[in-house]
Amino acid sequence: MTKNLNLGREKRKEQFKVLKKKIPPLNKIINKNYINIEIWFNEYKNLVNSNFRKLKILDKKDYLILEYNNFTKNGYKDFKVELPKKINLDNELIYFFGLWCGDRSGGKRFGICNQNINVINFTEYFLKKYNQKIEKILYITKNPPEPEMDHDKKFIIDKEIRGWVLSTHTNNGIFASFFYYLQSHLNEFLTMISNRFPFFAGLFDAEGNVSLYNKSLRWACKKDNLIKIYSNNLKELNLFDGYDGNSIICYNVNEFYKKIFPYMKHNNKINMIKFLYNGEGNLSKDLMDILKIIKINSDITSKEIAKALKKNKVYSELGLLKKFGFISQNNYPYTYKINEKGLKSIGV
């Protein structure tokens, strides 16, 4: 019995290999203005059909209505989903793809896991644009307060690190499979599109970090194949300065601000970048804390500020606050005073 099951599995694997080779290349489905998902699906549907399940397809004008079942931990579950025949190859799609590459929901759920309300709202808008039914699941550890965000389900995660994330998705495994297909041809996709900036903006909203410490912008990434693809593309865009083992680094703030920044949606990161670029935007909590310490303790040294905030050093933050006129620096040994602009920023 076991031998026959193993033989059956091996035969099915070989069948899948043959069927996967028939999936069309990107240049057969990407047009200048749209991506023809229907051409991809006409071959992909053979992977969904098997001896255990049959895919039912109802052809509408702009959508395919698909009925199928899939095996879950609770047994087989029936699905009825809509798959658009085409999706616009516009900046919204390119941004969403970058966001999805960094923060996608797990398994066959098609959507984004994130905390930022602007990113969550865009994800919901984008999915609804293509007639997808939205589900929101809050994953949260035991200790933090629950965020004031609408959600359909909640799961308590047993982890020591406190936190939460909201998954905004549709239970459409076939739509998800199409995006996995796009990611498997990522380098070719980035070569074919006319504007790569929205992709790296989406990726930054998902995996990006603004470092005031060394005035850099970073995309977190640890997968070798993606590191290579991202790095090569960012080099071409004059936005690559190295990789530190955890993140791709860009020191060219001016180029980032011109090329990537206009497409971003994550308001917290937008504020950080505005400050790094020209001292505008809402200051981060860390910078506000420094200003409050200086206000209370005029002519305070950087070492004293760091000690009060329980940090090793605050040289870079002080340099930026001084550069943009929030504080002034006295002669060596350097001490700091808060200026009128700094007082206004903390509401004085």
C-alpha positions, 0 to 999 in steps of 0.5 A: 500500500505504502509503495503504491502511494509513493509511486503515485506521488512520484508520478504526480510530481513528474506530471507537475514538472511537465505542466509547470514547463507549459506556464507561459513566460512573462513576455507572453502575458505582459503588455505595455499597459496590462498583464494578461492573467487569463493567458497564465491561468489557461495553463496554470489551471491544469495544476489545480485539477487533479484526481481529487478535485476538479476546478469549475470555471464560469467565464464572465466579461472581465473575471473568471469565477472559480470554484475548487477545494483545497486541503487544509488542516481541517480537511478539504475546504471549498472556495469560490473566488474571482480572478481578473482576466487582466490587471493594469500594469500601473504604478499601483500594481508595481507598488503593491507587488513590491509591498507584497514581496516584503510583507505578504500574508502567509500561505494561500492568503493573498494580501499584506501583513503590516501595522501602518494604517495607510498601508493597510488602507491601500491594500484593502483598496487595491484588493477591492479594485479587483473584486476581492473579498477582504478578510482582516486577521489580527495576530497579537501577543498577550501583553500589548494593548489591542490596536484600534483597527477593525478586524474579523478575527483575532489570534493570540500569539505565544511569543516573548516579544511583544507586538501585533500585525494585521493581515489584510487579505483575500482567501484567493490562493489562485490569485496568490499563485499568480503573484508567486509566479511573478516573483519567480520571474522578478528580475525579468519583471523589473527589466520589462517595466518602464518605472521601477521606483514604485516597486522599491517604494513598496518594498521600502514601506514593507522592509525599509528602515530610516537610520538617523544614526548614519544617515542611511536608508535600508531595505532588509533582506536575507535571501541570496537570490533577492539580495542579488536582484535588488542590489543590481537594480538599485545600482542601476538606479544609483541607490546602492551603497552596499550590503551589511549582512542584513540590509541593502544600504543607500546613503544617497538621500537626495536620489532616494527622495527624488525617485522612491519617496514620491510613491511611498505610503507609510506615513511614519517612514515618510516623516522620517525621510522628510526630516533626514532630507530637509528637516521637515515633517513630524519628528520621531519620538527619539528626536522629540525626547532629545529636544525635551532633555535639552529644553530642561537642561540647557548647556548639556553635553551629548554624553549627558543627553545619551545617559539621560536617554539610556543610549550609547550615543546621540551624535548623529541625531544631534548633528541633524537637529543642529543642521536643521535649526532645532538646536544650537551648539556651543564651543568645545567641549560642545554643549547644546541649547534648544532654539525657537524651532525646537521649542515649537516642535515640542509644543512650547 
